Amino acid sequence: MILSLALDGFDNPFGGCTTHLASLMVAKFIREGYHLVDYPWLIRLNPAIPWKTRGNGAIAIHLYVDTASEASKIVQMALKLAREYSGSKKACLVAIIWQ
């Protein structure tokens, strides 16, 4: 089974970066023994504006999982990391979705 996590909105003028958080998540997942399906994907949200980079992309992480409970554990790890990462930032409108 493949678990897909997508995140966005962690870029903030007070510090923080969606890509940085994704790298922290990937490192944590690998340390915990999980395996990536592929490199994390940078998803262009508005490809019609090629010169805009900041605030124009989300990150998707795809992992192999054996069970629904394993997927749930990964999602909980991701949510915990996201809360810790964005907790000290002001006005952070963030999103994490999974399937």
C-alpha positions in Angstrom: 0.0 0.0 0.0 1.2 3.5 -0.7 0.5 6.5 1.7 0.7 9.9 0.1 1.1 13.0 2.2 0.9 16.5 0.8 1.8 19.7 2.7 1.7 23.4 2.0 1.5 26.7 3.7 4.5 26.5 6.0 6.3 29.4 4.3 6.1 32.4 6.5 7.7 35.9 6.7 8.6 35.1 10.3 10.5 31.9 9.3 9.6 28.5 8.0 9.5 26.8 4.7 7.3 24.0 3.4 10.3 22.3 1.7 12.3 22.5 4.9 9.5 20.8 6.9 9.2 18.1 4.2 12.9 17.4 4.5 12.6 17.0 8.3 9.6 14.7 7.8 11.4 12.5 5.2 14.5 12.3 7.6 12.2 11.2 10.5 10.3 8.6 8.3 13.6 7.1 7.1 15.0 7.0 10.7 11.8 5.2 11.7 12.5 2.6 9.0 9.9 3.6 6.4 10.8 3.6 2.7 10.0 6.3 0.1 8.3 5.3 -3.1 10.1 8.2 -4.9 11.8 11.4 -4.1 9.4 14.0 -2.6 7.5 15.8 -5.4 7.4 19.6 -5.7 4.0 20.4 -7.1 3.6 23.7 -8.9 0.3 25.2 -7.9 0.2 27.8 -10.6 2.5 26.7 -13.5 1.2 29.6 -15.7 3.5 31.9 -13.7 7.0 30.4 -14.2 8.8 33.3 -12.5 7.0 33.0 -9.3 8.6 30.5 -6.9 7.8 31.4 -3.3 4.3 30.5 -2.4 3.7 28.6 -5.6 4.3 25.0 -4.6 3.3 22.2 -2.4 5.3 19.1 -1.5 4.1 15.4 -1.8 5.7 12.5 0.0 4.9 8.9 -0.9 5.7 6.1 1.4 5.3 2.3 1.3 3.1 1.0 4.2 2.0 -2.5 5.1 -1.2 -1.7 7.2 -3.7 1.1 7.8 -2.4 1.3 11.4 1.1 1.9 10.1 -0.3 4.6 7.8 -2.1 6.2 10.8 1.2 6.2 12.8 3.0 8.0 9.9 0.2 10.6 9.6 0.3 11.2 13.4 4.1 11.7 13.2 3.6 14.2 10.3 1.0 16.1 12.2 3.2 16.3 15.3 6.1 17.5 13.3 3.9 20.1 11.6 2.5 21.4 14.9 6.0 21.7 16.3 7.3 23.4 13.2 4.5 25.9 12.8 3.9 26.4 16.6 6.3 29.3 17.0 5.4 31.1 13.7 2.7 33.8 13.5 -0.2 33.6 11.1 0.7 30.3 9.6 -2.2 28.9 7.5 -1.0 25.3 6.9 -2.5 22.2 5.4 -1.6 18.5 5.4 -3.6 16.0 3.5 -3.2 12.3 3.1 -4.6 9.4 1.2 
